[in-house]
Amino acid sequence: MLLDEKTTRVLITLLLFAAVLGFAWAARAVLIAFLFAIFFAYLVAPLVEHVRNRARISLGRAIVIVYIAIGAGLALLLLFIGPSLVREAQKLTSTIPDLYEKITTGQIAWTLGSKRGWSHETIQKVQAFMAAHRDTIIGVAGDLGIRLTALGKNAWWLVIIPILSVFFLKDGSKISGSVLDIFERRSQREFAEGLMNDIDQILAHYIRAQLILAALTGVVFCITLIVMRVPYGYVLGAIAGCLEFIPVVGPAIAALVIIGVAIGMGYTHLLLLIAFLAVWRVIQDYVNAPRIMGGRVELHPLAALFGVLAGAEVAGVIGVYLSIPVVATLRVLWRRWRAQTALRSLAVTEEVVPKSERDRAA
């Protein structure tokens, strides 16, 4: 034989692993939809269990009641703030071409300079700077438009994800049992069961905590921006809430969008707006997040940033939202595997040491 049995097993394992990765990459759009369905199931699972235990009804009926309640809540929310949100969004959309033209040509410098009393020399310097970086501004705006268009094409996910989540809510325990049945050895089964429990706890806690933080940001921003009379306060507050789901990068993008719109619309209290954004970021990162998140995810900012950038490359805007849960899952897998390896090494050491002692005694 050209290859021994051990080498053959290693090669087959590598080929199977490569085949699985290739399939996952080819079907990444469908897999991402299923991941979102799993996350939505984690989000509503506590409500389903509460209704089921409180009303003492079947799991299926509890799911139906929770879905009806969520739909009614969203309908009421849209009824109250929907018209204002749509109206502001339409106005902002209609002003984007004019704002884009002013920024790329540098005309915005004259508008801001005349309102803020800049000198003629300062206005010319700002205009020259913007004109010199015109290609960069156009490239960033074009890339943003492409990503938003791709996100709009996936709007059908809003329908399919809740439907898929029903199956995960109803048959989650059966799916977990089927996965565990794959492993025949007791040690492998215990490792897989512990890994699944850790992932279950981290994902459930992270998704619910992140939703609370995003909702808090959205409400605070909407109220504050409206009180401060920032143009399009409803829309900008909603954007800030949605981007809060993306660690590190999301809040920075939200701040840039808010400041950019404020500058473009000639908002006069710009320094006060920047101060609010900075103070809220400190409160959110050092007060709210530690209390709500509880330190369970424990991801370094660099790891979070890498995950966000990698997610953007793999699946665009959708991948950005999924990046942190995926990175947290990989981190749990690494820690479990390292702990399992350490236990095996310890067991081998305990077997070898007594044997050597017996040899010396003999």
N, C-alpha and C positions, 0 to 999 in steps of 0.2 A: 504493500500500500504506500502511496505517496505521502499521505497524511495519517497521523495517528488519530485515535478516537477522540481525545481531548481537543485537539486542534480542529477537527471536523465539527464538534459541538460548538466551539467558539465561533467559527465561521458561519454556521447556520444561524446562531443567535444574532450575530451582527447583520446578516442578510434580512432576517425577519424584522429586526429593529429598524433597518433602513426602509423596508417595505411599509411598515406601519407609519413611519415619519412621512414617507412619500404620499401615502393615502391621506394622512391627516392634512398635509399641505394642499393636496388637490381638492379635498372636501372641506376646506377651512371655513367657507361661508356657512355651510350647514352646521358644522361643529360649533361655530360661534353662536348661531341661533339656539342650539341646544344648551350652550353654557349660559346664555342669558335666561333661558327658561329655568335652569337650575337655580340661578341667583334669584329670580322672581319667586320661585318656590320657597327658598330660604326666607325671603322677605315676608311672605304671607303665612308661613307655617305656624308661627306663634298665635296668630289670630284664629286660624283654623282649629288648633288644639284647644284654645280658650272657648270658642263657641261649642265645640264638640263636647267638652267636659261640662260646661255650664248648662247647656240645653239637653245633654245626654241623648244625642242623636248620632246617626251614622256619619262616617267620615265624608261620604259623598254629599250628604245634605249640608254638612258644615262648610264644605268647599263652595257649594252653590250660594249659601247665605253670605259668605265672605266676599265672593265675587260680585254679588248684587250690591252689597254695601260699598265696596270700592268703586263700582260703576256709578252708584248714586252720589257718592262723595265727589268724584271727579266732575260729574254733571253739574252739581251745585257750585263747585269751584269755578267751572267755566262760565256758569250763568252769571256769577257775580263779577269776576275779573276778566272773563273771556272777551267781552266787547271792547273794553279799554285796551287789553293786550293786543288784540287783532288790529285795532285802530292805530295804535302806536307802531306796531310792526309794519303796517302798510306805509305809514308816513316815513319811517326810517328807511324802508326799502326804496321808496321813491326819491329820497335825498342822497342815497349812496352814490349814484353816478355823478351827481354834482360835487359831492364831497371828495370822491375819488379824483375828479378832474382838478379840483383846487389843490389837493395834496401833491399830485404828480407834477403839476406845473409850478408849484410853489406860491400860488396866489393866496393860499391860506396864511402865509407870512404877513401879507399886507393887511388882511382882515384882522388878525390877532394884534399886529403892531399898532394899527389905528385905534383899537379899543383899549389897549394897555399902555399907550403912550411911548412906544419904542422909538428910538431914533431911526433916522433914515438908513444909517450905516448898519445898524443891527438888523433891520428888516432885510436889507440886501444880503447880509451874511447868511441869515436863516434861509432865504429863498435860494441862494447859491448852493447851500448844503443840501436842500431837498432836491434841487435839480440835478446835483451830482449823483445822488443816490436814487434817481428815478427808476432805473432798471430794477434795483433791489425791491423797491416799494411795489412795482408792478408784478414782480415775480412772487412776492409774498401774498399779495392780494389774489393773484391768479391761482396759486396753490390752495389758498383758503376756499376760494370758490369751487374748485374741483372737489375738495374734500366734503364740502357742504352738499354739493350735488350728489356725490356718492352716498352720503348719509340719507338724502331724500329718496334715493332709489330703494333703500332698505326699509321704507316706511311700512311695508307689509309685515315686517317683524312685529309691529305693535299688535297685530291680530294673531299671528301664529304663536308668539311667545307665551301668552296666557293660556292658550289651548295646550301647548306642550307641558306647561307647568302643572296642569291638572293631573297628568299621568305621573309626574314625579311626586306630587303630593299624595296621590292615591296609592301608588305602587313603589314608593321609595324603599321601604323595608324589603320588599321582594327583590328589587334590583340589587340592593346591597347583599342580600343572601346569595343571589346568583353569582355575584362577583367573588364572594368568599368560597363558593363551591368549586371554583377553578383550582384552588390550591389544595393539594392532597396532604402535604406534610403539615404537621401540627405547628411547627415553628413558623412556616410561611403563612399559615392561616392567622396565627396570632399577630404576626407583623402587619399583615394586610388589614386586619380588624382594628389594631391600634392606630394605624395610619389613617384609615377612613374616619375613625372617631375624632382624631386630631383635626383633620381637614374639615370635618363637619362643624366642629365647634368654632374654629377660626373663621371660616367663611360666613357662618350664621352671624357671628358677632360683628365681623367687619362690615358686611352688607347693611345690617340694620343701623350700626353706628354711623356709617357713611351717609345713609339716607337722612338721619337726624341732623347731621352737620350740614348737609346740602340744603335741607328744608329751612334750617335756622338761618343760613346765609341768604337764601332767597327772600325770606320774609324781612330780615333786617335791612337788606339792600333795597328792596322795594319801598319800604317805609321811609328809610333815610334819604334815598335819592329823590323821592317825591317831595319830602319835607324841604330838602335843599334846592328844590326846583331844577334838578338836573334834567335835561331833555331826555325823553323816552325812558323815564324811570322804571316803569313796569317791565319793559322789554329788557333793559339792562340788568334789572334785579333777577329776572328769570334766567338770563344767560349766566349770571354769576352763580346762581344756585345749581344749574346744570353742570357748570365747569368745576364746581367744588368737589365733584366725584373724582376728579383727576388730581392726585397729590402732586405738589410742587409746581407742575406746569399749569394746571387748570386755573388756580387763583391768579397766577401771573398773567395769563392770557386775558382773564376777565378784567383785571385792573387796567391792562393796556387798552382793551376795547372801550371800557368806560371813559378813560382819560382821552382816548382818541376821539370818541364821539363828542365829549364835552368841549375839546379844543375846536373840533370842526364846526360845532354849532355856536361857537363864541361864548361859552359859559364863563361868567366873570369870576366866580369864587373857586378857581381851580386849585389854589393852595389848600383851601379848606377841604375840598374833595379828596386830594391826595392824602391829607392828614387822616381823614376818616378811613380810607382804604388801608393805610399803614397801621392804625390803631386796631382796626377790626382783624387784620391779619395776625397781630400779636395776641389778641384775645382768643382767636380761633385756634391758633397753634399751641399756645402755652396755657390756656385755661380750659376751653371747651373740649378740644380733642383729647387731652390726657384724661379728663373726667369721663367722657363718653366712650372713648376707645379702650381705655384701661391698659394700654401697653401690650395687648395680646399679640398684635401683628408683629411688632418689633422689627420693622424694616428700616434699614439705614437710608437716608435721603438719596445717596448715590444709587443704591439698589432700586429704589422707587423710580428715580429718573431714568435709569437704564431700562427698566420694565416699560415705562411710558413710551420711550423712544422706540424700543423694539416692537411694542404693540402697534405703534403708528406705522412702522414699516411693513408689518405683516398684514394688518387688517384695517389700516386707516383710522378713522375716528372711533369706530367700534372697538378696534383693538386697544386703543388708548384707555377706554373705559374698563376693559377686561384685564388690563396689564397687571394691576396690583394684586387682585385675587389669584391670578395665575402664578405670579412671583412668590406670593405667600404660600401657595400650595407646594411649589418646588422647594421652598425653604423647609417646610414641614417634612417633606420626603427626604431631604438631605439629612436633617437632624435625626429622624427615625432610623435611616440606614446607618448612620455613624454610630448611634447607640447600639444597634443590633450587632454591628461589627465589633464594637468594644466588648460586648457580652460574650461573643464567640471567642475572642482572643483570651478573655479572662478564663473561660471554661477550659480552653486548651492548656493554659498555663497551670491551672489547678490539677489537670490530669497528669501533666509532665512532672511537676514537682514531687508529688508523692512517689512516683515511679523511681525517680533518681534517688530519693531518700531510702527506698527499699533496696536499691542496688548497693548503696554505701553500707547499709546494715548487714547485707549478705557478705 
